[in-house]
Amino acid sequence: MSSTPSAPTSRGAHDPGPVPGQPPGAPPPRTRTRLGRLVPRAALFAVLAVGTSGCTSNAFTRLGWPEPITKQGQVALTLWQGSWVAAWAVGAVVWGLTVWAIIFHRKSRASGGAPPQQVRYNLPIEMLYTVVPFIMIGVLFFFTARDENYIDKLSARPNVTVNVTGYQWSWQFQYPGYKVPGSPTGDVTINGEPWTPQTGNSQLPLLVIPENRTIRFNLVSTDVVHAFWIAAFEFKRDLIPGHPNHFEVTPTHTGTFIGRCSELCGLYHSRMLFRVRIVTPAQFSQWIHTQQALQTRSGGAQ
Ligand SMILES: [Cu+2]
């Protein structure tokens, strides 16, 4: 804002006139030089901002998601990344057209302020902006439906089945493929306790599963709605009283993780945690045989 009422509003007052050696009406060379300096500086700033933001390149491309530890999680992550790529591509086209219209179709002085030519009822343009969004929705729908079908697929013969029971405020894991004669449930069964400030994670129920095997989870609840969630699975599914749910994963990484209930289920919902250990198939066989022996001796899970 100028504080001088008589400040020149156009180039007229201080216009130095045509530059020697330049045709009259050509833009002054200073503008191009400044732009020429700004573009590389902006590019350098963008590279530095990304490079020094503290994210590893891998975390940056996952756009906030944890590293997936299952085949199904990898598919979900790829869909998430693809959706962002599509959104940025559409955004770039829309912003590009907007800027183009602002610059190249701005009101010129020569028109004397008259409104530009009006193009209502332009059938090709109206068809274009009706059909193109439908195509975009169709593409997103296709990839979402394809990946959802893959993630929801149940195999005829999973390698390991785990029956998960959720209750206020912990979990029970049963392995119906591994029997324990004389125990109340008849199967290898893992119980635990909710998290407390005194015990921390040490008493949480422990879910052990092998990597590179199909694992079927059968989910039931004995009281209210809970939800089974392991963040690195990139997946959660509800446990609904009277409505058994199922899903399968194929773990691809070994490691120890924390599972959570992700449906507000009462006072101690936030303490309804469990431990997850993904091990090699050999370690899993060893662990399950140890559990069978222990639980047969003691008459069931402790
Ligand atoms: Cu819960």
Residues whose N, C-alpha, C, O or C-beta is under 5 A from the ligand:
A	BS01	CU	V225 H226 A227 C261 E263 C265 M272
